Amino acid sequence: MAKRISTQVIYNRLHKGRVAASTLAVVALFSLSPANAATLKVAVAANFKPTLEQLATQFQQQTGDQVAISSASSGVLYQQIVNGAPFDLFLSADSERPERLEKEGRIVPNSRFTYARGQLALWNTATPVGTDPKQWQGKLAIANPRTAPYGAAAQYWLEQNGAWNIAGLTLVTGANIAQTYQFVQTGNAPMGLVAYPNVKMAHPQGQVWLLPADAYPAIEQQAVILASSSQPKAAKAFADFLRSDAARSLIESHGYLAQ
């Protein structure tokens, strides 16, 4: 005779099944929750911060990982890294400092790559000027050539055109290219040699003249994954994302040259 199962036993079994299913659902939910997502610490050159903020938003939407951004001149960020700052990635505005970090054994092997090539532009809010800097008068803002690659490019261009240390032109030096932009924006200097992507995206009032790309050393902006990273897998995922077609398209749309 077939064994009969009471209604209570059937209920208990069904109840246990529901509990088990609910437990699995909760586990799955927590495995996808932001609490388990990585938080990447990215050091970025000042010129690229606005673009990186948009890229970070896209990356977060795709992966759930957070991106904490620290911005300064490339030289300042390099010194912070050497002194033990806990960054996962470094996006420099040049190739020199990433190369130094590589030689010093401070990066993940073979992680150095070029993510953008910068362009230099004159932004003038006063009377329009020509393309000969020897004819310029007044204050001209540039980034610090010793720590900011855009400042070094500006110095080179001015020297090649005979306008470095000339009478009538007073240089106002920003700590980084973002501060240089602010000097012109706030009227502390009527004109400045700034990162072209910054003026391209802001559409500021005044004259914007894009300097010829071959008139100064290439501003090759490189990124590295730091060997001290606490999130190496997420850092590699972000580095791969920066080289994706979608990221490259956004970078180019902001005024950087293709690689």
Salt bridges, closest charged atoms under 4 A:
ASP94 OD2 - ARG97 NH1 2.49
GLU96 OE2 - ARG100 NH2 2.42
GLU99 OE2 - ARG112 NH1 3.61
GLU102 OE1 - ARG112 NE 2.81
GLU104 OE1 - ARG106 NE 2.95
ASP132 OD1 - LYS134 NZ 3.18
ASP240 OD2 - LYS236 NZ 2.95
ASP240 OD1 - ARG243 NH2 3.17
